[in-house]
Amino acid sequence: MSKPKRKRSIIVRLLVICLSAYMITTLIGLWRNLNEKKKELSELNTQLNVKTADVEELKVLLSTGSEQEIVEKAARQRLGYVYSNEEIYIDISGN
């Protein structure tokens, strides 16, 4: 009579071990996912700070500057335009 009870005990132990292993692997996967999302959030916060600084700079420029300054800054930064009498030096050393 003790053999069937022994088999049940072994089966229950195996089920508990399998369930524990499954839970541990799931937790490890969730932990990795959480760390990736934290890194992504940090990068997005950095981008947000940069964009916020850009917006503030544009607000200041709009409130204090003229339209000509805004257009000149956009032409220089985005389009690479320069005045005809300016000399441009390009550093090709990579430093």
mmCIF file as gemmi writes it, N, C-alpha and C atoms, coordinates in Angstrom:
data_model
loop_
_atom_site.group_PDB
_atom_site.id
_atom_site.type_symbol
_atom_site.label_atom_id
_atom_site.label_alt_id
_atom_site.label_comp_id
_atom_site.label_asym_id
_atom_site.label_entity_id
_atom_site.label_seq_id
_atom_site.pdbx_PDB_ins_code
_atom_site.Cartn_x
_atom_site.Cartn_y
_atom_site.Cartn_z
_atom_site.occupancy
_atom_site.B_iso_or_equiv
_atom_site.pdbx_formal_charge
_atom_site.auth_seq_id
_atom_site.auth_asym_id
_atom_site.pdbx_PDB_model_num
ATOM 1 N N . MET Axp A 1 ? 0.788 -1.201 0 1 0 ? 1 A 1
ATOM 2 C CA . MET Axp A 1 ? 0 0 0 1 0 ? 1 A 1
ATOM 3 C C . MET Axp A 1 ? 0.832 1.269 0 1 0 ? 1 A 1
ATOM 4 N N . SER Axp A 2 ? 2.034 1.205 0.412 1 0 ? 2 A 1
ATOM 5 C CA . SER Axp A 2 ? 2.841 2.413 0.485 1 0 ? 2 A 1
ATOM 6 C C . SER Axp A 2 ? 3.4 2.817 -0.885 1 0 ? 2 A 1
ATOM 7 N N . LYS Axp A 3 ? 3.442 1.926 -1.87 1 0 ? 3 A 1
ATOM 8 C CA . LYS Axp A 3 ? 3.994 2.257 -3.179 1 0 ? 3 A 1
ATOM 9 C C . LYS Axp A 3 ? 3.141 3.28 -3.929 1 0 ? 3 A 1
ATOM 10 N N . PRO Axp A 4 ? 1.837 3.192 -3.99 1 0 ? 4 A 1
ATOM 11 C CA . PRO Axp A 4 ? 1.061 4.221 -4.703 1 0 ? 4 A 1
ATOM 12 C C . PRO Axp A 4 ? 1.235 5.607 -4.072 1 0 ? 4 A 1
ATOM 13 N N . LYS Axp A 5 ? 1.334 5.649 -2.761 1 0 ? 5 A 1
ATOM 14 C CA . LYS Axp A 5 ? 1.533 6.924 -2.094 1 0 ? 5 A 1
ATOM 15 C C . LYS Axp A 5 ? 2.894 7.509 -2.476 1 0 ? 5 A 1
ATOM 16 N N . ARG Axp A 6 ? 3.884 6.673 -2.614 1 0 ? 6 A 1
ATOM 17 C CA . ARG Axp A 6 ? 5.224 7.097 -2.983 1 0 ? 6 A 1
ATOM 18 C C . ARG Axp A 6 ? 5.228 7.664 -4.405 1 0 ? 6 A 1
ATOM 19 N N . LYS Axp A 7 ? 4.505 7.03 -5.318 1 0 ? 7 A 1
ATOM 20 C CA . LYS Axp A 7 ? 4.421 7.51 -6.698 1 0 ? 7 A 1
ATOM 21 C C . LYS Axp A 7 ? 3.762 8.884 -6.757 1 0 ? 7 A 1
ATOM 22 N N . ARG Axp A 8 ? 2.729 9.081 -5.986 1 0 ? 8 A 1
ATOM 23 C CA . ARG Axp A 8 ? 2.054 10.378 -5.953 1 0 ? 8 A 1
ATOM 24 C C . ARG Axp A 8 ? 3.006 11.454 -5.435 1 0 ? 8 A 1
ATOM 25 N N . SER Axp A 9 ? 3.761 11.116 -4.451 1 0 ? 9 A 1
ATOM 26 C CA . SER Axp A 9 ? 4.693 12.073 -3.874 1 0 ? 9 A 1
ATOM 27 C C . SER Axp A 9 ? 5.748 12.482 -4.898 1 0 ? 9 A 1
ATOM 28 N N . ILE Axp A 10 ? 6.241 11.543 -5.655 1 0 ? 10 A 1
ATOM 29 C CA . ILE Axp A 10 ? 7.25 11.842 -6.671 1 0 ? 10 A 1
ATOM 30 C C . ILE Axp A 10 ? 6.64 12.695 -7.777 1 0 ? 10 A 1
ATOM 31 N N . ILE Axp A 11 ? 5.438 12.369 -8.198 1 0 ? 11 A 1
ATOM 32 C CA . ILE Axp A 11 ? 4.757 13.133 -9.246 1 0 ? 11 A 1
ATOM 33 C C . ILE Axp A 11 ? 4.505 14.568 -8.781 1 0 ? 11 A 1
ATOM 34 N N . VAL Axp A 12 ? 4.068 14.72 -7.557 1 0 ? 12 A 1
ATOM 35 C CA . VAL Axp A 12 ? 3.819 16.06 -7.021 1 0 ? 12 A 1
ATOM 36 C C . VAL Axp A 12 ? 5.12 16.849 -6.962 1 0 ? 12 A 1
ATOM 37 N N . ARG Axp A 13 ? 6.191 16.221 -6.538 1 0 ? 13 A 1
ATOM 38 C CA . ARG Axp A 13 ? 7.479 16.905 -6.468 1 0 ? 13 A 1
ATOM 39 C C . ARG Axp A 13 ? 7.959 17.33 -7.859 1 0 ? 13 A 1
ATOM 40 N N . LEU Axp A 14 ? 7.813 16.433 -8.838 1 0 ? 14 A 1
ATOM 41 C CA . LEU Axp A 14 ? 8.208 16.767 -10.204 1 0 ? 14 A 1
ATOM 42 C C . LEU Axp A 14 ? 7.382 17.934 -10.75 1 0 ? 14 A 1
ATOM 43 N N . LEU Axp A 15 ? 6.094 17.942 -10.477 1 0 ? 15 A 1
ATOM 44 C CA . LEU Axp A 15 ? 5.241 19.042 -10.92 1 0 ? 15 A 1
ATOM 45 C C . LEU Axp A 15 ? 5.66 20.358 -10.269 1 0 ? 15 A 1
ATOM 46 N N . VAL Axp A 16 ? 5.97 20.308 -8.999 1 0 ? 16 A 1
ATOM 47 C CA . VAL Axp A 16 ? 6.397 21.52 -8.287 1 0 ? 16 A 1
ATOM 48 C C . VAL Axp A 16 ? 7.73 22.018 -8.848 1 0 ? 16 A 1
ATOM 49 N N . ILE Axp A 17 ? 8.65 21.114 -9.13 1 0 ? 17 A 1
ATOM 50 C CA . ILE Axp A 17 ? 9.953 21.497 -9.686 1 0 ? 17 A 1
ATOM 51 C C . ILE Axp A 17 ? 9.781 22.094 -11.078 1 0 ? 17 A 1
ATOM 52 N N . CYS Axp A 18 ? 8.951 21.476 -11.913 1 0 ? 18 A 1
ATOM 53 C CA . CYS Axp A 18 ? 8.711 22.004 -13.263 1 0 ? 18 A 1
ATOM 54 C C . CYS Axp A 18 ? 8.047 23.372 -13.203 1 0 ? 18 A 1
ATOM 55 N N . LEU Axp A 19 ? 7.084 23.518 -12.337 1 0 ? 19 A 1
ATOM 56 C CA . LEU Axp A 19 ? 6.403 24.803 -12.19 1 0 ? 19 A 1
ATOM 57 C C . LEU Axp A 19 ? 7.375 25.865 -11.686 1 0 ? 19 A 1
ATOM 58 N N . SER Axp A 20 ? 8.221 25.504 -10.76 1 0 ? 20 A 1
ATOM 59 C CA . SER Axp A 20 ? 9.22 26.455 -10.239 1 0 ? 20 A 1
ATOM 60 C C . SER Axp A 20 ? 10.2 26.863 -11.33 1 0 ? 20 A 1
ATOM 61 N N . ALA Axp A 21 ? 10.656 25.908 -12.128 1 0 ? 21 A 1
ATOM 62 C CA . ALA Axp A 21 ? 11.578 26.215 -13.218 1 0 ? 21 A 1
ATOM 63 C C . ALA Axp A 21 ? 10.92 27.142 -14.237 1 0 ? 21 A 1
ATOM 64 N N . TYR Axp A 22 ? 9.67 26.87 -14.555 1 0 ? 22 A 1
ATOM 65 C CA . TYR Axp A 22 ? 8.932 27.725 -15.49 1 0 ? 22 A 1
ATOM 66 C C . TYR Axp A 22 ? 8.804 29.141 -14.937 1 0 ? 22 A 1
ATOM 67 N N . MET Axp A 23 ? 8.467 29.262 -13.681 1 0 ? 23 A 1
ATOM 68 C CA . MET Axp A 23 ? 8.299 30.581 -13.065 1 0 ? 23 A 1
ATOM 69 C C . MET Axp A 23 ? 9.629 31.341 -13.029 1 0 ? 23 A 1
ATOM 70 N N . ILE Axp A 24 ? 10.701 30.642 -12.741 1 0 ? 24 A 1
ATOM 71 C CA . ILE Axp A 24 ? 12.015 31.304 -12.692 1 0 ? 24 A 1
ATOM 72 C C . ILE Axp A 24 ? 12.419 31.801 -14.073 1 0 ? 24 A 1
ATOM 73 N N . THR Axp A 25 ? 12.234 30.974 -15.108 1 0 ? 25 A 1
ATOM 74 C CA . THR Axp A 25 ? 12.595 31.421 -16.466 1 0 ? 25 A 1
ATOM 75 C C . THR Axp A 25 ? 11.707 32.576 -16.916 1 0 ? 25 A 1
ATOM 76 N N . THR Axp A 26 ? 10.446 32.55 -16.542 1 0 ? 26 A 1
ATOM 77 C CA . THR Axp A 26 ? 9.553 33.651 -16.878 1 0 ? 26 A 1
ATOM 78 C C . THR Axp A 26 ? 9.982 34.926 -16.175 1 0 ? 26 A 1
ATOM 79 N N . LEU Axp A 27 ? 10.349 34.837 -14.922 1 0 ? 27 A 1
ATOM 80 C CA . LEU Axp A 27 ? 10.81 36.012 -14.183 1 0 ? 27 A 1
ATOM 81 C C . LEU Axp A 27 ? 12.102 36.573 -14.774 1 0 ? 27 A 1
ATOM 82 N N . ILE Axp A 28 ? 13.005 35.716 -15.181 1 0 ? 28 A 1
ATOM 83 C CA . ILE Axp A 28 ? 14.25 36.179 -15.8 1 0 ? 28 A 1
ATOM 84 C C . ILE Axp A 28 ? 13.942 36.916 -17.102 1 0 ? 28 A 1
ATOM 85 N N . GLY Axp A 29 ? 13.043 36.37 -17.893 1 0 ? 29 A 1
ATOM 86 C CA . GLY Axp A 29 ? 12.645 37.031 -19.143 1 0 ? 29 A 1
ATOM 87 C C . GLY Axp A 29 ? 12.002 38.379 -18.889 1 0 ? 29 A 1
ATOM 88 N N . LEU Axp A 30 ? 11.143 38.441 -17.894 1 0 ? 30 A 1
ATOM 89 C CA . LEU Axp A 30 ? 10.497 39.716 -17.552 1 0 ? 30 A 1
ATOM 90 C C . LEU Axp A 30 ? 11.514 40.724 -17.029 1 0 ? 30 A 1
ATOM 91 N N . TRP Axp A 31 ? 12.498 40.253 -16.277 1 0 ? 31 A 1
ATOM 92 C CA . TRP Axp A 31 ? 13.538 41.138 -15.744 1 0 ? 31 A 1
ATOM 93 C C . TRP Axp A 31 ? 14.349 41.756 -16.882 1 0 ? 31 A 1
ATOM 94 N N . ARG Axp A 32 ? 14.707 40.918 -17.865 1 0 ? 32 A 1
ATOM 95 C CA . ARG Axp A 32 ? 15.443 41.429 -19.023 1 0 ? 32 A 1
ATOM 96 C C . ARG Axp A 32 ? 14.607 42.445 -19.785 1 0 ? 32 A 1
ATOM 97 N N . ASN Axp A 33 ? 13.353 42.131 -19.98 1 0 ? 33 A 1
ATOM 98 C CA . ASN Axp A 33 ? 12.449 43.036 -20.684 1 0 ? 33 A 1
ATOM 99 C C . ASN Axp A 33 ? 12.329 44.362 -19.94 1 0 ? 33 A 1
ATOM 100 N N . LEU Axp A 34 ? 12.233 44.301 -18.63 1 0 ? 34 A 1
ATOM 101 C CA . LEU Axp A 34 ? 12.143 45.508 -17.815 1 0 ? 34 A 1
ATOM 102 C C . LEU Axp A 34 ? 13.396 46.36 -17.97 1 0 ? 34 A 1
ATOM 103 N N . ASN Axp A 35 ? 14.57 45.741 -17.954 1 0 ? 35 A 1
ATOM 104 C CA . ASN Axp A 35 ? 15.821 46.482 -18.113 1 0 ? 35 A 1
ATOM 105 C C . ASN Axp A 35 ? 15.911 47.138 -19.49 1 0 ? 35 A 1
ATOM 106 N N . GLU Axp A 36 ? 15.469 46.432 -20.536 1 0 ? 36 A 1
ATOM 107 C CA . GLU Axp A 36 ? 15.464 47.009 -21.881 1 0 ? 36 A 1
ATOM 108 C C . GLU Axp A 36 ? 14.531 48.215 -21.941 1 0 ? 36 A 1
ATOM 109 N N . LYS Axp A 37 ? 13.375 48.095 -21.334 1 0 ? 37 A 1
ATOM 110 C CA . LYS Axp A 37 ? 12.408 49.195 -21.339 1 0 ? 37 A 1
ATOM 111 C C . LYS Axp A 37 ? 12.923 50.383 -20.533 1 0 ? 37 A 1
ATOM 112 N N . LYS Axp A 38 ? 13.664 50.126 -19.465 1 0 ? 38 A 1
ATOM 113 C CA . LYS Axp A 38 ? 14.253 51.223 -18.693 1 0 ? 38 A 1
ATOM 114 C C . LYS Axp A 38 ? 15.283 51.969 -19.53 1 0 ? 38 A 1
ATOM 115 N N . LYS Axp A 39 ? 16.103 51.236 -20.284 1 0 ? 39 A 1
ATOM 116 C CA . LYS Axp A 39 ? 17.084 51.878 -21.163 1 0 ? 39 A 1
ATOM 117 C C . LYS Axp A 39 ? 16.374 52.705 -22.226 1 0 ? 39 A 1
ATOM 118 N N . GLU Axp A 40 ? 15.325 52.136 -22.798 1 0 ? 40 A 1
ATOM 119 C CA . GLU Axp A 40 ? 14.562 52.839 -23.819 1 0 ? 40 A 1
ATOM 120 C C . GLU Axp A 40 ? 13.936 54.11 -23.244 1 0 ? 40 A 1
ATOM 121 N N . LEU Axp A 41 ? 13.411 54.013 -22.038 1 0 ? 41 A 1
ATOM 122 C CA . LEU Axp A 41 ? 12.826 55.186 -21.378 1 0 ? 41 A 1
ATOM 123 C C . LEU Axp A 41 ? 13.88 56.255 -21.136 1 0 ? 41 A 1
ATOM 124 N N . SER Axp A 42 ? 15.057 55.843 -20.732 1 0 ? 42 A 1
ATOM 125 C CA . SER Axp A 42 ? 16.146 56.794 -20.5 1 0 ? 42 A 1
ATOM 126 C C . SER Axp A 42 ? 16.519 57.513 -21.798 1 0 ? 42 A 1
ATOM 127 N N . GLU Axp A 43 ? 16.619 56.764 -22.892 1 0 ? 43 A 1
ATOM 128 C CA . GLU Axp A 43 ? 16.924 57.377 -24.185 1 0 ? 43 A 1
ATOM 129 C C . GLU Axp A 43 ? 15.823 58.341 -24.611 1 0 ? 43 A 1
ATOM 130 N N . LEU Axp A 44 ? 14.579 57.952 -24.404 1 0 ? 44 A 1
ATOM 131 C CA . LEU Axp A 44 ? 13.467 58.827 -24.772 1 0 ? 44 A 1
ATOM 132 C C . LEU Axp A 44 ? 13.442 60.085 -23.913 1 0 ? 44 A 1
ATOM 133 N N . ASN Axp A 45 ? 13.786 59.958 -22.634 1 0 ? 45 A 1
ATOM 134 C CA . ASN Axp A 45 ? 13.856 61.135 -21.772 1 0 ? 45 A 1
ATOM 135 C C . ASN Axp A 45 ? 14.962 62.078 -22.23 1 0 ? 45 A 1
ATOM 136 N N . THR Axp A 46 ? 16.085 61.515 -22.66 1 0 ? 46 A 1
ATOM 137 C CA . THR Axp A 46 ? 17.17 62.337 -23.187 1 0 ? 46 A 1
ATOM 138 C C . THR Axp A 46 ? 16.716 63.078 -24.442 1 0 ? 46 A 1
ATOM 139 N N . GLN Axp A 47 ? 16.039 62.376 -25.328 1 0 ? 47 A 1
ATOM 140 C CA . GLN Axp A 47 ? 15.517 63.015 -26.538 1 0 ? 47 A 1
ATOM 141 C C . GLN Axp A 47 ? 14.509 64.1 -26.193 1 0 ? 47 A 1
ATOM 142 N N . LEU Axp A 48 ? 13.676 63.833 -25.192 1 0 ? 48 A 1
ATOM 143 C CA . LEU Axp A 48 ? 12.696 64.823 -24.76 1 0 ? 48 A 1
ATOM 144 C C . LEU Axp A 48 ? 13.384 66.073 -24.232 1 0 ? 48 A 1
ATOM 145 N N . ASN Axp A 49 ? 14.439 65.899 -23.454 1 0 ? 49 A 1
ATOM 146 C CA . ASN Axp A 49 ? 15.172 67.045 -22.918 1 0 ? 49 A 1
ATOM 147 C C . ASN Axp A 49 ? 15.801 67.866 -24.04 1 0 ? 49 A 1
ATOM 148 N N . VAL Axp A 50 ? 16.347 67.188 -25.05 1 0 ? 50 A 1
ATOM 149 C CA . VAL Axp A 50 ? 16.947 67.896 -26.179 1 0 ? 50 A 1
ATOM 150 C C . VAL Axp A 50 ? 15.882 68.678 -26.936 1 0 ? 50 A 1
ATOM 151 N N . LYS Axp A 51 ? 14.754 68.049 -27.192 1 0 ? 51 A 1
ATOM 152 C CA . LYS Axp A 51 ? 13.677 68.719 -27.924 1 0 ? 51 A 1
ATOM 153 C C . LYS Axp A 51 ? 13.113 69.88 -27.116 1 0 ? 51 A 1
ATOM 154 N N . THR Axp A 52 ? 12.997 69.705 -25.807 1 0 ? 52 A 1
ATOM 155 C CA . THR Axp A 52 ? 12.5 70.782 -24.957 1 0 ? 52 A 1
ATOM 156 C C . THR Axp A 52 ? 13.459 71.966 -24.988 1 0 ? 52 A 1
ATOM 157 N N . ALA Axp A 53 ? 14.751 71.696 -24.958 1 0 ? 53 A 1
ATOM 158 C CA . ALA Axp A 53 ? 15.749 72.769 -25.036 1 0 ? 53 A 1
ATOM 159 C C . ALA Axp A 53 ? 15.657 73.475 -26.39 1 0 ? 53 A 1
ATOM 160 N N . ASP Axp A 54 ? 15.447 72.708 -27.463 1 0 ? 54 A 1
ATOM 161 C CA . ASP Axp A 54 ? 15.297 73.311 -28.788 1 0 ? 54 A 1
ATOM 162 C C . ASP Axp A 54 ? 14.073 74.212 -28.849 1 0 ? 54 A 1
ATOM 163 N N . VAL Axp A 55 ? 12.981 73.753 -28.27 1 0 ? 55 A 1
ATOM 164 C CA . VAL Axp A 55 ? 11.752 74.543 -28.269 1 0 ? 55 A 1
ATOM 165 C C . VAL Axp A 55 ? 11.94 75.832 -27.473 1 0 ? 55 A 1
ATOM 166 N N . GLU Axp A 56 ? 12.595 75.718 -26.329 1 0 ? 56 A 1
ATOM 167 C CA . GLU Axp A 56 ? 12.847 76.913 -25.517 1 0 ? 56 A 1
ATOM 168 C C . GLU Axp A 56 ? 13.735 77.9 -26.266 1 0 ? 56 A 1
ATOM 169 N N . GLU Axp A 57 ? 14.745 77.383 -26.947 1 0 ? 57 A 1
ATOM 170 C CA . GLU Axp A 57 ? 15.629 78.244 -27.73 1 0 ? 57 A 1
ATOM 171 C C . GLU Axp A 57 ? 14.855 78.954 -28.828 1 0 ? 57 A 1
ATOM 172 N N . LEU Axp A 58 ? 13.96 78.227 -29.487 1 0 ? 58 A 1
ATOM 173 C CA . LEU Axp A 58 ? 13.151 78.835 -30.545 1 0 ? 58 A 1
ATOM 174 C C . LEU Axp A 58 ? 12.178 79.863 -29.979 1 0 ? 58 A 1
ATOM 175 N N . LYS Axp A 59 ? 11.638 79.597 -28.793 1 0 ? 59 A 1
ATOM 176 C CA . LYS Axp A 59 ? 10.743 80.575 -28.16 1 0 ? 59 A 1
ATOM 177 C C . LYS Axp A 59 ? 11.489 81.86 -27.846 1 0 ? 59 A 1
ATOM 178 N N . VAL Axp A 60 ? 12.686 81.712 -27.305 1 0 ? 60 A 1
ATOM 179 C CA . VAL Axp A 60 ? 13.496 82.896 -26.995 1 0 ? 60 A 1
ATOM 180 C C . VAL Axp A 60 ? 13.841 83.641 -28.28 1 0 ? 60 A 1
ATOM 181 N N . LEU Axp A 61 ? 14.196 82.913 -29.301 1 0 ? 61 A 1
ATOM 182 C CA . LEU Axp A 61 ? 14.54 83.519 -30.576 1 0 ? 61 A 1
ATOM 183 C C . LEU Axp A 61 ? 13.346 84.243 -31.179 1 0 ? 61 A 1
ATOM 184 N N . LEU Axp A 62 ? 12.175 83.652 -31.053 1 0 ? 62 A 1
ATOM 185 C CA . LEU Axp A 62 ? 10.972 84.292 -31.569 1 0 ? 62 A 1
ATOM 186 C C . LEU Axp A 62 ? 10.615 85.55 -30.785 1 0 ? 62 A 1
ATOM 187 N N . SER Axp A 63 ? 10.793 85.494 -29.485 1 0 ? 63 A 1
ATOM 188 C CA . SER Axp A 63 ? 10.399 86.647 -28.67 1 0 ? 63 A 1
ATOM 189 C C . SER Axp A 63 ? 11.404 87.792 -28.753 1 0 ? 63 A 1
ATOM 190 N N . THR Axp A 64 ? 12.685 87.491 -28.978 1 0 ? 64 A 1
ATOM 191 C CA . THR Axp A 64 ? 13.69 88.545 -28.988 1 0 ? 64 A 1
ATOM 192 C C . THR Axp A 64 ? 14.247 88.849 -30.366 1 0 ? 64 A 1
ATOM 193 N N . GLY Axp A 65 ? 14.245 87.897 -31.242 1 0 ? 65 A 1
ATOM 194 C CA . GLY Axp A 65 ? 14.893 88.065 -32.539 1 0 ? 65 A 1
ATOM 195 C C . GLY Axp A 65 ? 13.919 88.462 -33.626 1 0 ? 65 A 1
ATOM 196 N N . SER Axp A 66 ? 14.501 88.812 -34.743 1 0 ? 66 A 1
ATOM 197 C CA . SER Axp A 66 ? 13.684 89.157 -35.901 1 0 ? 66 A 1
ATOM 198 C C . SER Axp A 66 ? 13.531 87.928 -36.788 1 0 ? 66 A 1
ATOM 199 N N . GLU Axp A 67 ? 12.671 88.044 -37.772 1 0 ? 67 A 1
ATOM 200 C CA . GLU Axp A 67 ? 12.462 86.938 -38.696 1 0 ? 67 A 1
ATOM 201 C C . GLU Axp A 67 ? 13.722 86.652 -39.494 1 0 ? 67 A 1
ATOM 202 N N . GLN Axp A 68 ? 14.497 87.686 -39.769 1 0 ? 68 A 1
ATOM 203 C CA . GLN Axp A 68 ? 15.72 87.501 -40.542 1 0 ? 68 A 1
ATOM 204 C C . GLN Axp A 68 ? 16.709 86.605 -39.787 1 0 ? 68 A 1
ATOM 205 N N . GLU Axp A 69 ? 16.83 86.777 -38.471 1 0 ? 69 A 1
ATOM 206 C CA . GLU Axp A 69 ? 17.724 85.941 -37.677 1 0 ? 69 A 1
ATOM 207 C C . GLU Axp A 69 ? 17.263 84.49 -37.682 1 0 ? 69 A 1
ATOM 208 N N . ILE Axp A 70 ? 15.968 84.275 -37.601 1 0 ? 70 A 1
ATOM 209 C CA . ILE Axp A 70 ? 15.416 82.92 -37.605 1 0 ? 70 A 1
ATOM 210 C C . ILE Axp A 70 ? 15.705 82.236 -38.937 1 0 ? 70 A 1
ATOM 211 N N . VAL Axp A 71 ? 15.464 82.956 -40.024 1 0 ? 71 A 1
ATOM 212 C CA . VAL Axp A 71 ? 15.697 82.392 -41.353 1 0 ? 71 A 1
ATOM 213 C C . VAL Axp A 71 ? 17.186 82.126 -41.554 1 0 ? 71 A 1
ATOM 214 N N . GLU Axp A 72 ? 18.044 83.049 -41.11 1 0 ? 72 A 1
ATOM 215 C CA . GLU Axp A 72 ? 19.488 82.877 -41.258 1 0 ? 72 A 1
ATOM 216 C C . GLU Axp A 72 ? 19.98 81.66 -40.481 1 0 ? 72 A 1
ATOM 217 N N . LYS Axp A 73 ? 19.488 81.499 -39.25 1 0 ? 73 A 1
ATOM 218 C CA . LYS Axp A 73 ? 19.909 80.355 -38.438 1 0 ? 73 A 1
ATOM 219 C C . LYS Axp A 73 ? 19.476 79.039 -39.077 1 0 ? 73 A 1
ATOM 220 N N . ALA Axp A 74 ? 18.242 79 -39.581 1 0 ? 74 A 1
ATOM 221 C CA . ALA Axp A 74 ? 17.75 77.786 -40.236 1 0 ? 74 A 1
ATOM 222 C C . ALA Axp A 74 ? 18.557 77.485 -41.49 1 0 ? 74 A 1
ATOM 223 N N . ALA Axp A 75 ? 18.893 78.51 -42.273 1 0 ? 75 A 1
ATOM 224 C CA . ALA Axp A 75 ? 19.659 78.298 -43.5 1 0 ? 75 A 1
ATOM 225 C C . ALA Axp A 75 ? 21.06 77.795 -43.182 1 0 ? 75 A 1
ATOM 226 N N . ARG Axp A 76 ? 21.665 78.308 -42.134 1 0 ? 76 A 1
ATOM 227 C CA . ARG Axp A 76 ? 23.015 77.879 -41.772 1 0 ? 76 A 1
ATOM 228 C C . ARG Axp A 76 ? 23.022 76.45 -41.221 1 0 ? 76 A 1
ATOM 229 N N . GLN Axp A 77 ? 22.088 76.143 -40.312 1 0 ? 77 A 1
ATOM 230 C CA . GLN Axp A 77 ? 22.106 74.834 -39.64 1 0 ? 77 A 1
ATOM 231 C C . GLN Axp A 77 ? 21.557 73.726 -40.523 1 0 ? 77 A 1
ATOM 232 N N . ARG Axp A 78 ? 20.419 73.945 -41.127 1 0 ? 78 A 1
ATOM 233 C CA . ARG Axp A 78 ? 19.756 72.854 -41.854 1 0 ? 78 A 1
ATOM 234 C C . ARG Axp A 78 ? 20.245 72.711 -43.289 1 0 ? 78 A 1
ATOM 235 N N . LEU Axp A 79 ? 20.507 73.846 -43.945 1 0 ? 79 A 1
ATOM 236 C CA . LEU Axp A 79 ? 20.848 73.785 -45.361 1 0 ? 79 A 1
ATOM 237 C C . LEU Axp A 79 ? 22.335 73.964 -45.633 1 0 ? 79 A 1
ATOM 238 N N . GLY Axp A 80 ? 23.086 74.402 -44.627 1 0 ? 80 A 1
ATOM 239 C CA . GLY Axp A 80 ? 24.521 74.558 -44.797 1 0 ? 80 A 1
ATOM 240 C C . GLY Axp A 80 ? 24.911 75.796 -45.588 1 0 ? 80 A 1
ATOM 241 N N . TYR Axp A 81 ? 24.033 76.786 -45.675 1 0 ? 81 A 1
ATOM 242 C CA . TYR Axp A 81 ? 24.339 78.007 -46.412 1 0 ? 81 A 1
ATOM 243 C C . TYR Axp A 81 ? 25.323 78.872 -45.637 1 0 ? 81 A 1
ATOM 244 N N . VAL Axp A 82 ? 26.116 79.654 -46.383 1 0 ? 82 A 1
ATOM 245 C CA . VAL Axp A 82 ? 27.055 80.61 -45.802 1 0 ? 82 A 1
ATOM 246 C C . VAL Axp A 82 ? 27.033 81.871 -46.653 1 0 ? 82 A 1
ATOM 247 N N . TYR Axp A 83 ? 27.585 82.936 -46.096 1 0 ? 83 A 1
ATOM 248 C CA . TYR Axp A 83 ? 27.722 84.172 -46.864 1 0 ? 83 A 1
ATOM 249 C C . TYR Axp A 83 ? 28.857 84.002 -47.876 1 0 ? 83 A 1
ATOM 250 N N . SER Axp A 84 ? 28.817 84.793 -48.932 1 0 ? 84 A 1
ATOM 251 C CA . SER Axp A 84 ? 29.807 84.656 -49.999 1 0 ? 84 A 1
ATOM 252 C C . SER Axp A 84 ? 31.208 85.058 -49.546 1 0 ? 84 A 1
ATOM 253 N N . ASN Axp A 85 ? 31.316 85.923 -48.543 1 0 ? 85 A 1
ATOM 254 C CA . ASN Axp A 85 ? 32.629 86.355 -48.092 1 0 ? 85 A 1
ATOM 255 C C . ASN Axp A 85 ? 33.153 85.558 -46.891 1 0 ? 85 A 1
ATOM 256 N N . GLU Axp A 86 ? 32.455 84.518 -46.493 1 0 ? 86 A 1
ATOM 257 C CA . GLU Axp A 86 ? 32.885 83.695 -45.363 1 0 ? 86 A 1
ATOM 258 C C . GLU Axp A 86 ? 33.834 82.596 -45.833 1 0 ? 86 A 1
ATOM 259 N N . GLU Axp A 87 ? 34.77 82.258 -44.971 1 0 ? 87 A 1
ATOM 260 C CA . GLU Axp A 87 ? 35.66 81.136 -45.236 1 0 ? 87 A 1
ATOM 261 C C . GLU Axp A 87 ? 35.26 79.982 -44.324 1 0 ? 87 A 1
ATOM 262 N N . ILE Axp A 88 ? 35.116 78.808 -44.89 1 0 ? 88 A 1
ATOM 263 C CA . ILE Axp A 88 ? 34.687 77.636 -44.157 1 0 ? 88 A 1
ATOM 264 C C . ILE Axp A 88 ? 35.864 76.677 -44.034 1 0 ? 88 A 1
ATOM 265 N N . TYR Axp A 89 ? 36.125 76.224 -42.841 1 0 ? 89 A 1
ATOM 266 C CA . TYR Axp A 89 ? 37.188 75.256 -42.589 1 0 ? 89 A 1
ATOM 267 C C . TYR Axp A 89 ? 36.543 73.954 -42.119 1 0 ? 89 A 1
ATOM 268 N N . ILE Axp A 90 ? 36.907 72.875 -42.778 1 0 ? 90 A 1
ATOM 269 C CA . ILE Axp A 90 ? 36.374 71.559 -42.437 1 0 ? 90 A 1
ATOM 270 C C . ILE Axp A 90 ? 37.486 70.716 -41.856 1 0 ? 90 A 1
ATOM 271 N N . ASP Axp A 91 ? 37.276 70.221 -40.667 1 0 ? 91 A 1
ATOM 272 C CA . ASP Axp A 91 ? 38.266 69.382 -40.005 1 0 ? 91 A 1
ATOM 273 C C . ASP Axp A 91 ? 38.121 67.95 -40.487 1 0 ? 91 A 1
ATOM 274 N N . ILE Axp A 92 ? 39.104 67.471 -41.238 1 0 ? 92 A 1
ATOM 275 C CA . ILE Axp A 92 ? 39.039 66.12 -41.787 1 0 ? 92 A 1
ATOM 276 C C . ILE Axp A 92 ? 39.846 65.129 -40.968 1 0 ? 92 A 1
ATOM 277 N N . SER Axp A 93 ? 40.395 65.588 -39.865 1 0 ? 93 A 1
ATOM 278 C CA . SER Axp A 93 ? 41.225 64.697 -39.047 1 0 ? 93 A 1
ATOM 279 C C . SER Axp A 93 ? 40.388 63.694 -38.253 1 0 ? 93 A 1
ATOM 280 N N . GLY Axp A 94 ? 39.105 63.977 -38.084 1 0 ? 94 A 1
ATOM 281 C CA . GLY Axp A 94 ? 38.243 63.06 -37.35 1 0 ? 94 A 1
ATOM 282 C C . GLY Axp A 94 ? 38.256 63.286 -35.858 1 0 ? 94 A 1
ATOM 283 N N . ASN Axp A 95 ? 38.944 64.296 -35.386 1 0 ? 95 A 1
ATOM 284 C CA . ASN Axp A 95 ? 38.987 64.584 -33.941 1 0 ? 95 A 1
ATOM 285 C C . ASN Axp A 95 ? 37.95 65.596 -33.572 1 0 ? 95 A 1
